[in-house]
Amino acid sequence: MIKEKKMYDFPADQLTLYVAKKGDNWLKTDDPDVTMLENGEVPKGINDIVKKKENKMDPSYRVRNKAFGFPDQDEDEDGEIHVLVELPEAAVGVGVLAWPRKRKLSEERLVKLKDLWEYLKMNIAALPKPTELKAMLQQPLPFRLTLDDDKTAEKICDENGDFLQCKDLTTMIEFCLLKCSSPVESMASENTWQSFYDALLTIPSELAFAKGILLTLRRNRVDNTGTTAKRLQPDLILHYDGMVLLRGEEKSASTFVDVSCKELTSKMRKWNPMFYGDLPYILGYATSGARLKIVTIDRHLHAEKVVEFYSIVAQKEEVIKTFYNLSFFLVAMVTLSKRTCASDLMPYTPHVTERRTIELMDDIVKRTIQRQQCLDEDDFGRLIDIYTTLQELSSRGHEKTHLQTVRKLELPDEQSSSITVQLQPLGFSREPENVKEVYEWLQGMLTALKFWHGSKYCHGDLRWRNIVYVPTSDRGYWVLIDMDESHRPNTTTISWNHQCHGDILTFQHDLYQLGRLMEFFTVPLTDKLLSVQTALLSAVTSQLGAEEVLMMMNQKE
């Protein structure tokens, strides 16, 4: 008898099997007891089968064992075996099974998660003030659901709403309630409580996905000090395509919730429009075991409380309402944000390549290079010298170099065989859009080369991916990044992806690559820009320097 085919993953030792027979006959599909079972009721006949000790299948018996007493089957013949499978009790709580229903299905409208958007009562044309947001998040669900606990359903649902049957939503809510019914020690670890918050965050993630919005949840694990504080990483972020909507700091009950809340802003350091768009604020949540505080974080890194729960277990109904309504507010944040700048890399998410690991944070980019990722010891030493030189250049405090500055450099020692460098500012890929911006871009790149060549290094890899635009409150500017292919002039043969593959690398090869990049512009170039481009493209056959080209740029037409 197969009612429906679905895959459930339960350990075999949690399943209980019973021989499905009435007297000497197999339980048949058309039996009235089977019909009642299929309709969600457990009739007396089924209970009688389960209660009989001899019907319970002992896992130590082989299928042919006579103790099963299979009807109409000789000892040496193969035949049918009808069984009833009892799933673990927890399966009821997560919606795999349902207790006998108190209402007929005909009273309820069958809906999917995407249909719940039709019941949305929030009209969000602009993000509300935190005080208004609290009332918005604590509204009851605008319909009624049948849950295992009627009192819980009454507390979270609108008593005048339509009866709905949404299996996915019911499953998520029942699972949250099941978690809350499990005893937890008062000083349970952060990891224990994370499973509770993961269950709650599943609700907005799944509802948003039903609307076509993929929200990505990322956790950063603690280091050997038991925290993420020193790494400047939030414990958790919820983002949409790299735009951070919510940051989280999670602690056990041994840490006050206000300490967690302060970490929300102390780690954030600055408002980065690449991460947060032009939203007036993002959301933050801080925990201390079962205690939860949800706040807004504005552009000045000021946190204002929206709602606080002293216990997500004791106040589970209010918490479930909040996370349900959070679904619609997060999607509104995505819709209302007009993010004009974005990076190809996801924030606070290590991007690992064969040669290095890169991670974007609010105000820095962290590059980590392992010794074993380098060609040899000399190559590793070259990279150490590159970033030491860049650090010295950063500390001189002269005019804008259009190079990244080194905020912190960690060199290998007895405990570490890696280079870790924190660089700023952060930028994103953006080409000049008009002639004025072409001038600004070219001035910036020539200035960067003037300083880098002045430090006796060729860049070696001038490509669009190694040039970023840094947004500012006034006018942004371009910066040359990624010094990993830098070499001293006349010391190495170009063996990487380069237009002059096989040449001995010189300063002039950087200028030549800059001229080649100008070929990508779609805006008409002025005569001066065209003459500068011609000079750059002929640089490899001359002794032209970046400072000379800058002088050409400053000459009147």
C-alpha positions as CSV (number, residue, x, y, z in Angstrom):
1,M,0.0,0.0,0.0
2,I,1.6,3.3,-1.1
3,K,-0.3,6.4,-0.5
4,E,2.3,8.8,-1.9
5,K,6.0,8.6,-2.8
6,K,8.2,10.9,-0.8
7,M,11.7,10.7,0.5
8,Y,12.3,11.1,4.2
9,D,15.6,10.7,5.9
10,F,15.3,9.0,9.3
11,P,17.9,6.7,10.9
12,A,16.7,3.1,10.5
13,D,16.9,2.5,14.3
14,Q,14.3,5.2,14.9
15,L,11.6,3.4,12.7
16,T,9.3,0.8,14.2
17,L,7.8,-1.8,11.9
18,Y,4.6,-3.9,12.5
19,V,3.3,-6.9,10.5
20,A,0.1,-5.5,9.0
21,K,-2.3,-8.3,9.3
22,K,-5.8,-8.7,10.7
23,G,-6.2,-12.2,12.0
24,D,-4.7,-14.5,9.3
25,N,-5.1,-12.0,6.5
26,W,-3.0,-9.1,5.2
27,L,-4.3,-5.6,5.7
28,K,-5.7,-4.6,2.3
29,T,-5.8,-1.2,0.6
30,D,-9.6,-1.2,0.4
31,D,-9.9,-2.0,4.2
32,P,-12.0,0.8,5.9
33,D,-9.3,1.1,8.5
34,V,-6.7,1.9,5.8
35,T,-9.1,4.5,4.3
36,M,-9.5,6.2,7.7
37,L,-5.7,6.2,8.1
38,E,-5.2,7.8,4.8
39,N,-7.6,10.6,5.9
40,G,-5.5,11.4,8.9
41,E,-7.3,9.3,11.5
42,V,-6.0,6.4,13.5
43,P,-8.8,3.8,13.8
44,K,-9.2,1.2,16.5
45,G,-8.3,-1.6,14.0
46,I,-4.9,0.0,13.4
47,N,-4.3,0.6,17.1
48,D,-5.1,-3.1,17.7
49,I,-2.4,-4.1,15.2
50,V,0.2,-1.9,16.8
51,K,-0.7,-2.9,20.4
52,K,-0.2,-6.7,19.7
53,K,3.3,-7.6,20.9
54,E,3.7,-10.4,18.3
55,N,3.1,-7.9,15.4
56,K,6.1,-5.8,16.3
57,M,9.0,-6.9,14.0
58,D,12.1,-7.7,15.9
59,P,15.1,-6.4,14.0
60,S,17.1,-9.4,15.1
61,Y,14.9,-11.8,13.2
62,R,15.4,-12.7,9.6
63,V,12.5,-12.1,7.2
64,R,11.9,-15.8,6.9
65,N,11.7,-16.4,10.6
66,K,8.5,-18.3,11.6
67,A,8.0,-15.9,14.5
68,F,6.5,-13.5,12.1
69,G,3.8,-16.0,11.2
70,F,3.2,-14.7,7.7
71,P,-0.2,-15.9,6.4
72,D,-0.4,-17.9,3.2
73,Q,3.4,-18.3,3.0
74,D,5.3,-21.5,3.1
75,E,8.7,-21.6,4.8
76,D,10.7,-21.9,1.6
77,E,8.7,-19.6,-0.6
78,D,9.0,-15.9,-1.3
79,G,5.8,-13.9,-0.8
80,E,4.4,-10.5,0.0
81,I,5.1,-8.8,3.3
82,H,2.7,-6.0,4.4
83,V,4.0,-3.7,7.1
84,L,3.0,-0.6,9.0
85,V,5.9,1.8,9.6
86,E,5.8,4.1,12.7
87,L,8.0,7.2,12.3
88,P,9.7,8.8,15.2
89,E,7.6,11.1,17.4
90,A,9.6,14.2,16.2
91,A,8.2,13.6,12.7
92,V,4.8,14.7,13.9
93,G,6.2,18.1,14.9
94,V,7.8,18.9,11.6
95,G,4.9,18.0,9.5
96,V,5.8,14.6,8.1
97,L,2.9,13.2,10.0
98,A,-0.2,15.0,11.4
99,W,-2.3,14.2,14.4
100,P,-6.0,13.6,13.7
101,R,-7.3,17.0,12.5
102,K,-9.9,18.9,14.4
103,R,-11.4,20.5,11.3
104,K,-12.3,19.1,8.0
105,L,-10.0,19.9,5.1
106,S,-13.0,21.3,3.2
107,E,-13.0,24.3,5.6
108,E,-9.4,25.3,4.6
109,R,-7.9,26.8,1.5
110,L,-4.9,24.8,0.3
111,V,-2.1,27.3,-0.5
112,K,1.6,27.4,-1.2
113,L,4.2,29.8,0.3
114,K,4.0,32.1,-2.7
115,D,0.2,32.5,-2.2
116,L,0.7,33.9,1.3
117,W,1.9,37.2,-0.3
118,E,-1.8,37.8,-1.3
119,Y,-2.5,38.2,2.4
120,L,0.2,40.8,2.9
121,K,-1.2,43.8,4.8
122,M,2.0,45.8,4.9
123,N,2.2,48.8,2.6
124,I,5.9,49.8,2.7
125,A,6.6,52.7,0.4
126,A,9.5,53.8,2.6
127,L,11.3,52.2,5.5
128,P,9.4,53.1,8.8
129,K,10.9,54.5,12.0
130,P,12.0,51.8,14.5
131,T,8.9,52.5,16.7
132,E,6.6,51.9,13.7
133,L,8.6,48.8,12.7
134,K,7.9,47.2,16.0
135,A,4.2,47.3,15.5
136,M,4.6,46.1,12.0
137,L,6.6,43.0,13.0
138,Q,4.3,42.0,15.8
139,Q,1.1,41.8,13.8
140,P,-0.6,38.4,13.9
141,L,-0.5,36.3,10.8
142,P,-3.4,37.5,8.7
143,F,-5.1,34.1,8.5
144,R,-5.7,31.0,10.6
145,L,-3.7,27.8,10.6
146,T,-4.3,24.4,12.1
147,L,-1.4,23.6,14.4
148,D,-0.9,20.8,16.8
149,D,-1.5,23.2,19.7
150,D,-4.7,25.2,19.2
151,K,-3.8,27.8,21.8
152,T,-0.5,28.6,20.0
153,A,-2.4,28.9,16.7
154,E,-4.8,31.4,18.4
155,K,-1.9,33.5,19.7
156,I,-0.1,33.9,16.4
157,C,-3.0,34.0,14.0
158,D,-5.8,36.6,13.2
159,E,-8.9,35.1,14.7
160,N,-11.0,36.6,11.9
161,G,-8.7,35.4,9.1
162,D,-9.4,32.7,6.5
163,F,-8.5,29.1,7.3
164,L,-5.5,28.2,5.3
165,Q,-3.6,24.9,4.9
166,C,0.0,25.7,3.9
167,K,2.1,22.6,4.6
168,D,5.5,24.4,4.2
169,L,4.7,27.2,6.6
170,T,3.1,24.8,9.1
171,T,6.1,22.6,9.0
172,M,8.5,25.5,9.7
173,I,6.3,26.8,12.6
174,E,5.9,23.3,14.1
175,F,9.6,22.7,13.9
176,C,10.3,26.0,15.8
177,L,7.7,24.9,18.4
178,L,9.3,21.5,18.6
179,K,12.7,23.1,19.3
180,C,11.2,25.3,22.0
181,S,9.7,22.2,23.7
182,S,13.1,20.6,24.1
183,P,14.9,21.3,27.4
184,V,18.0,23.5,27.1
185,E,20.5,24.2,29.8
186,S,20.6,27.9,30.9
187,M,24.3,28.2,30.0
188,A,24.1,26.2,26.7
189,S,26.7,27.1,24.1
190,E,26.3,29.5,21.2
191,N,26.2,26.6,18.9
192,T,23.2,25.1,20.7
193,W,21.2,28.4,20.4
194,Q,22.3,28.9,16.8
195,S,20.1,25.9,15.9
196,F,17.1,27.8,17.4
197,Y,17.8,31.0,15.5
198,D,18.5,29.0,12.3
199,A,15.0,27.5,12.5
200,L,13.5,31.0,12.9
201,L,15.5,32.5,10.1
202,T,14.3,29.7,7.8
203,I,10.8,31.3,7.8
204,P,11.8,34.7,6.2
205,S,14.3,32.9,3.9
206,E,11.8,30.5,2.5
207,L,9.0,33.1,2.2
208,A,11.3,35.5,0.3
209,F,12.4,32.7,-2.0
210,A,8.8,31.9,-2.8
211,K,8.6,35.6,-4.0
212,G,11.8,35.1,-6.2
213,I,14.2,36.8,-3.7
214,L,17.1,34.5,-2.7
215,L,18.4,35.6,0.7
216,T,21.7,34.1,1.6
217,L,22.6,33.4,5.2
218,R,26.3,33.2,6.2
219,R,27.8,32.4,9.5
220,N,31.4,33.2,10.5
221,R,32.8,30.6,12.9
222,V,34.6,31.6,16.1
223,D,38.4,31.5,16.2
224,N,40.6,29.9,18.9
225,T,39.8,32.8,21.3
226,G,36.1,31.8,21.1
227,T,34.9,34.9,19.3
228,T,34.9,36.6,15.9
229,A,35.6,40.0,17.4
230,K,39.3,40.2,16.5
231,R,38.6,39.3,12.9
232,L,36.1,42.2,12.5
233,Q,33.5,39.7,11.1
234,P,29.9,39.7,12.2
235,D,28.8,36.3,13.5
236,L,26.0,36.2,10.9
237,I,24.9,38.2,7.8
238,L,21.7,37.8,5.7
239,H,22.3,39.3,2.3
240,Y,20.7,39.5,-1.1
241,D,23.3,39.3,-3.9
242,G,25.9,40.9,-1.7
243,M,23.6,43.6,-0.2
244,V,23.6,43.1,3.5
245,L,20.1,43.4,5.0
246,L,20.8,42.0,8.5
247,R,23.9,41.5,10.7
248,G,23.9,39.3,13.8
249,E,26.0,38.8,16.9
250,E,25.3,35.7,18.8
251,K,26.5,34.9,22.4
252,S,25.7,32.4,25.1
253,A,23.7,33.5,28.2
254,S,27.0,34.1,30.0
255,T,27.4,37.3,27.9
256,F,24.9,40.2,28.4
257,V,22.8,41.0,25.3
258,D,24.0,44.6,25.4
259,V,27.6,43.4,24.8
260,S,26.4,41.5,21.7
261,C,24.5,44.6,20.6
262,K,27.6,46.8,20.9
263,E,29.6,44.4,18.7
264,L,27.0,45.0,15.9
265,T,28.4,48.5,15.4
266,S,32.0,48.2,16.7
267,K,32.7,45.6,14.0
268,M,30.8,47.5,11.3
269,R,33.3,50.4,11.6
270,K,31.7,52.4,8.7
271,W,28.7,52.5,6.4
272,N,29.8,51.1,3.1
273,P,27.3,51.8,0.2
274,M,28.7,48.8,-1.6
275,F,27.2,46.6,1.2
276,Y,24.2,48.6,2.3
277,G,23.1,50.6,-0.7
278,D,21.2,53.8,0.0
279,L,19.0,52.4,2.7
280,P,18.5,54.7,5.7
281,Y,19.3,51.7,8.0
282,I,19.8,48.0,8.0
283,L,18.7,45.5,10.7
284,G,20.8,43.9,13.4
285,Y,20.0,41.2,15.9
286,A,21.9,40.4,19.1
287,T,21.5,37.4,21.3
288,S,22.4,36.2,24.8
289,G,21.3,32.6,24.8
290,A,17.5,32.7,24.6
291,R,17.4,36.5,24.9
292,L,17.0,38.4,21.6
293,K,17.2,42.0,20.7
294,I,16.4,43.3,17.2
295,V,17.7,46.8,16.3
296,T,18.1,49.2,13.3
297,I,21.6,50.4,12.5
298,D,21.7,53.7,10.6
299,R,24.3,55.3,8.5
300,H,26.0,56.9,11.5
301,L,26.3,53.4,13.1
302,H,23.7,54.2,15.7
303,A,21.7,51.2,16.9
304,E,18.1,51.7,18.0
305,K,16.0,49.0,19.6
306,V,13.0,47.7,17.7
307,V,11.9,44.8,19.8
308,E,13.4,42.7,22.6
309,F,12.5,39.2,23.9
310,Y,13.8,38.0,27.2
311,S,13.3,34.4,26.0
312,I,12.6,33.1,22.5
313,V,11.3,29.9,24.2
314,A,8.9,31.5,26.7
315,Q,7.8,34.1,24.1
316,K,7.8,31.7,21.2
317,E,4.4,32.9,19.8
318,E,5.5,36.5,19.6
319,V,8.9,35.5,18.2
320,I,7.3,33.4,15.4
321,K,5.0,36.4,14.5
322,T,8.1,38.6,14.3
323,F,10.1,36.3,12.0
324,Y,7.1,35.7,9.8
325,N,6.5,39.5,9.3
326,L,10.2,40.0,8.9
327,S,10.0,38.1,5.6
328,F,8.0,40.9,4.0
329,F,10.1,43.7,5.5
330,L,13.3,42.2,4.2
331,V,11.9,41.9,0.7
332,A,10.8,45.6,1.0
333,M,14.3,46.5,1.9
334,V,15.6,44.8,-1.3
335,T,12.9,46.6,-3.4
336,L,13.5,50.0,-1.9
337,S,17.3,50.0,-2.0
338,K,18.9,51.7,-5.0
339,R,22.4,50.2,-4.7
340,T,24.4,51.8,-7.5
341,C,27.7,50.1,-6.6
342,A,28.4,46.5,-6.0
343,S,31.4,44.2,-5.9
344,D,31.7,40.8,-7.6
345,L,32.8,39.4,-4.2
346,M,30.3,38.7,-1.4
347,P,30.9,40.6,1.8
348,Y,32.5,38.8,4.7
349,T,32.8,35.7,2.5
350,P,36.4,34.4,1.9
351,H,37.1,34.1,-1.8
352,V,39.7,31.4,-2.2
353,T,41.8,30.9,-5.3
354,E,44.9,28.8,-5.9
355,R,47.2,31.7,-4.9
356,R,45.4,33.6,-2.2
357,T,42.3,34.2,-0.1
358,I,40.4,37.6,-0.4
359,E,37.8,38.8,2.0
360,L,35.8,42.1,1.8
361,M,34.9,43.8,5.1
362,D,33.2,47.2,5.7
363,D,36.3,49.3,5.3
364,I,39.1,47.0,4.3
365,V,39.9,44.1,2.0
366,K,42.0,41.3,3.6
367,R,44.4,39.3,1.5
368,T,46.0,36.2,2.9
369,I,48.8,34.4,1.0
370,Q,50.1,31.0,2.2
371,R,53.7,30.0,1.7
372,Q,52.6,26.8,0.0
373,Q,50.6,28.8,-2.5
374,C,53.7,30.4,-4.0
375,L,56.0,29.1,-6.7
376,D,59.0,28.8,-4.3
377,E,60.6,30.5,-1.4
378,D,61.9,33.4,-3.6
379,D,58.4,34.0,-4.9
380,F,57.1,34.2,-1.3
381,G,59.9,36.6,-0.3
382,R,59.0,38.8,-3.3
383,L,55.4,39.1,-2.1
384,I,56.6,40.0,1.5
385,D,58.8,42.7,0.0
386,I,55.9,44.0,-2.2
387,Y,53.6,44.6,0.7
388,T,56.4,45.9,3.0
389,T,57.2,48.4,0.3
390,L,53.5,49.4,-0.1
391,Q,53.2,49.8,3.7
392,E,56.2,52.1,3.7
393,L,54.7,54.1,0.8
394,S,51.4,54.3,2.7
395,S,53.1,55.7,5.8
396,R,54.8,58.7,4.1
397,G,51.6,60.7,4.2
398,H,51.9,62.5,0.9
399,E,49.2,63.3,-1.6
400,K,46.7,60.8,-2.9
401,T,48.7,58.0,-4.5
402,H,45.7,56.2,-6.2
403,L,47.1,53.0,-4.7
404,Q,45.6,51.1,-1.8
405,T,47.1,51.8,1.6
406,V,48.2,49.2,4.1
407,R,46.3,49.4,7.3
408,K,47.9,46.3,8.9
409,L,50.5,43.8,7.7
410,E,51.1,40.5,9.4
411,L,54.3,38.7,8.2
412,P,55.1,35.0,8.7
413,D,56.6,34.0,12.0
414,E,57.1,30.8,14.1
415,Q,53.3,30.4,14.5
416,S,52.3,31.3,10.9
417,S,53.6,30.7,7.4
418,S,51.3,33.2,5.7
419,I,51.2,36.9,4.8
420,T,48.0,38.7,5.8
421,V,47.5,42.3,4.7
422,Q,44.6,44.6,5.3
423,L,44.2,47.2,2.5
424,Q,41.9,50.2,2.0
425,P,39.9,51.7,0.5
426,L,37.4,49.3,-1.1
427,G,36.0,49.9,-4.6
428,F,34.1,48.2,-7.4
429,S,34.5,47.8,-11.1
430,R,33.3,50.8,-13.0
431,E,34.6,52.3,-16.3
432,P,34.6,56.1,-17.0
433,E,31.3,57.1,-18.6
434,N,32.3,60.4,-20.2
435,V,35.3,62.4,-21.4
436,K,35.7,64.2,-18.0
437,E,35.8,60.8,-16.2
438,V,38.3,59.5,-18.8
439,Y,40.7,62.3,-17.8
440,E,40.1,61.6,-14.1
441,W,40.7,57.9,-14.6
442,L,43.9,58.4,-16.6
443,Q,45.2,61.0,-14.1
444,G,44.6,58.5,-11.3
445,M,46.3,55.5,-13.1
446,L,49.3,57.6,-14.1
447,T,49.6,58.9,-10.5
448,A,49.5,55.4,-9.2
449,L,52.2,54.2,-11.6
450,K,54.3,57.3,-10.8
451,F,54.4,56.3,-7.1
452,W,54.8,52.5,-7.7
453,H,57.5,53.0,-10.3
454,G,59.1,55.4,-7.9
455,S,59.3,52.5,-5.4
456,K,61.2,50.6,-8.0
457,Y,58.4,48.2,-8.9
458,C,56.5,47.4,-12.1
459,H,52.8,46.6,-11.6
460,G,52.9,44.0,-14.3
461,D,49.1,43.4,-14.6
462,L,47.1,46.5,-15.6
463,R,43.7,45.1,-16.4
464,W,40.2,46.3,-15.7
465,R,39.8,43.8,-12.9
466,N,42.7,45.4,-11.1
467,I,41.2,48.9,-11.2
468,V,38.4,49.9,-8.9
469,Y,36.2,53.0,-8.4
470,V,36.0,54.2,-4.8
471,P,32.7,56.0,-4.1
472,T,32.8,59.0,-1.8
473,S,30.3,61.6,-0.6
474,D,31.7,64.1,-3.2
475,R,33.3,62.6,-6.3
476,G,34.7,59.1,-6.4
477,Y,38.1,58.2,-7.8
478,W,39.9,55.2,-9.3
479,V,42.5,53.1,-7.5
480,L,45.1,50.6,-8.9
481,I,44.9,47.3,-6.9
482,D,46.4,43.8,-6.8
483,M,50.2,44.2,-6.6
484,D,50.9,40.4,-6.7
485,E,52.4,40.4,-10.2
486,S,54.7,43.2,-9.3
487,H,58.4,42.7,-10.0
488,R,61.6,44.8,-10.0
489,P,62.2,46.1,-13.6
490,N,64.4,44.0,-15.9
491,T,64.4,41.1,-13.5
492,T,61.8,38.7,-14.9
493,T,60.3,37.4,-18.1
494,I,56.6,38.0,-18.6
495,S,55.1,34.5,-18.2
496,W,51.5,35.4,-17.2
497,N,48.5,36.6,-19.2
498,H,49.9,39.7,-20.8
499,Q,49.9,41.3,-24.3
500,C,53.8,41.2,-24.3
501,H,54.2,37.6,-23.1
502,G,57.9,36.7,-23.3
503,D,59.3,40.2,-22.9
504,I,61.5,41.3,-20.0
505,L,59.2,43.3,-17.7
506,T,59.9,47.1,-17.5
507,F,58.0,50.2,-16.4
508,Q,57.1,50.9,-20.0
509,H,55.0,47.7,-20.2
510,D,52.7,49.1,-17.5
511,L,52.2,52.3,-19.7
512,Y,51.6,50.1,-22.8
513,Q,48.9,48.2,-20.9
514,L,47.3,51.5,-19.9
515,G,47.2,52.6,-23.5
516,R,45.5,49.3,-24.5
517,L,42.8,49.8,-21.9
518,M,41.9,53.1,-23.5
519,E,40.9,51.1,-26.6
520,F,37.8,49.9,-24.7
521,F,36.3,53.4,-24.3
522,T,33.1,54.0,-26.2
523,V,33.1,57.7,-25.6
524,P,34.8,59.9,-28.3
525,L,38.3,60.9,-27.1
526,T,39.7,64.4,-27.5
527,D,42.8,65.1,-29.5
528,K,44.9,65.3,-26.3
529,L,43.6,61.9,-25.1
530,L,44.3,60.4,-28.4
531,S,47.9,61.7,-28.4
532,V,48.4,60.5,-24.9
533,Q,47.1,57.0,-26.0
534,T,49.6,57.0,-28.9
535,A,52.4,57.8,-26.6
536,L,51.4,55.0,-24.2
537,L,51.1,52.4,-26.9
538,S,54.6,53.2,-28.2
539,A,56.1,53.2,-24.6
540,V,57.8,49.8,-24.9
541,T,60.1,51.1,-27.6
542,S,61.0,54.2,-25.7
543,Q,62.1,55.3,-22.2
544,L,58.8,57.1,-21.5
545,G,57.9,57.4,-17.8
546,A,54.6,57.9,-16.0
547,E,55.6,61.4,-14.8
548,E,56.3,62.5,-18.4
549,V,52.8,61.4,-19.5
550,L,51.3,63.3,-16.6
551,M,53.0,66.4,-17.8
552,M,51.5,65.8,-21.3
553,M,48.1,65.6,-19.6
554,N,48.6,68.9,-17.9
555,Q,49.6,70.8,-21.0
556,K,47.0,73.0,-22.5
557,E,45.5,71.9,-25.8
